[in-house]
Amino acid sequence: MSGDREVRSVRVQIFGEEHIIKGQASQEYIENLASLVDRRLDEVQKMNPLLPRHRVAILVAINLANELEKLRAEHADLVALLEEAN
């Protein structure tokens, strides 16, 4: 992510729709995030072609939240190991 605090607007395509994302991160970072979300949406849509778009989005959000929680737990475990080592 960018170290500056300038807010920029980045135009991206997600799930076949154009969106403008505003943030302080670099354009490349925002585009990479949008690409990740787009790929995930496409994957879930292909596995569940009859699922409505909003349900596809909910499944992707749940999957990403699950990944985040697992990473938080791993991080907490690693911090605890580091504290034990000191």
Backbone hydrogen bonds, N-H to C=O, Kabsch-Sander energy under -0.5 kcal/mol:
donor,donor_aa,acceptor,acceptor_aa,energy
8,R,6,E,-0.5
8,R,23,G,-3.0
10,V,21,I,-2.7
12,V,10,V,-0.5
12,V,19,H,-3.1
14,I,12,V,-0.5
14,I,17,E,-3.0
17,E,14,I,-1.5
19,H,12,V,-3.1
21,I,10,V,-3.1
21,I,19,H,-0.6
22,K,20,I,-0.5
23,G,8,R,-2.2
30,I,26,S,-2.3
31,E,27,Q,-2.7
32,N,28,E,-2.3
33,L,29,Y,-2.3
34,A,30,I,-2.5
35,S,31,E,-2.3
36,L,32,N,-2.3
37,V,33,L,-2.4
38,D,34,A,-2.6
39,R,35,S,-2.6
40,R,36,L,-2.3
41,L,37,V,-2.6
42,D,38,D,-2.4
43,E,39,R,-2.5
44,V,40,R,-2.4
45,Q,41,L,-2.5
46,K,42,D,-2.4
47,M,43,E,-1.8
48,N,44,V,-1.5
51,L,48,N,-1.9
55,R,52,P,-0.7
56,V,52,P,-2.0
57,A,53,R,-2.4
58,I,54,H,-1.8
59,L,55,R,-2.4
60,V,56,V,-2.4
61,A,57,A,-2.4
62,I,58,I,-2.5
63,N,59,L,-2.6
64,L,60,V,-2.7
65,A,61,A,-2.4
66,N,62,I,-2.3
67,E,63,N,-2.2
68,L,64,L,-2.4
69,E,65,A,-2.4
70,K,66,N,-2.2
71,L,67,E,-2.3
72,R,68,L,-2.4
73,A,69,E,-2.2
74,E,70,K,-2.4
75,H,71,L,-2.5
76,A,72,R,-2.6
77,D,73,A,-2.3
78,L,74,E,-2.5
79,V,75,H,-2.7
80,A,76,A,-2.3
81,L,77,D,-2.2
82,L,78,L,-2.4
83,E,79,V,-2.4
84,E,80,A,-2.2
85,A,81,L,-1.9
86,N,82,L,-1.1
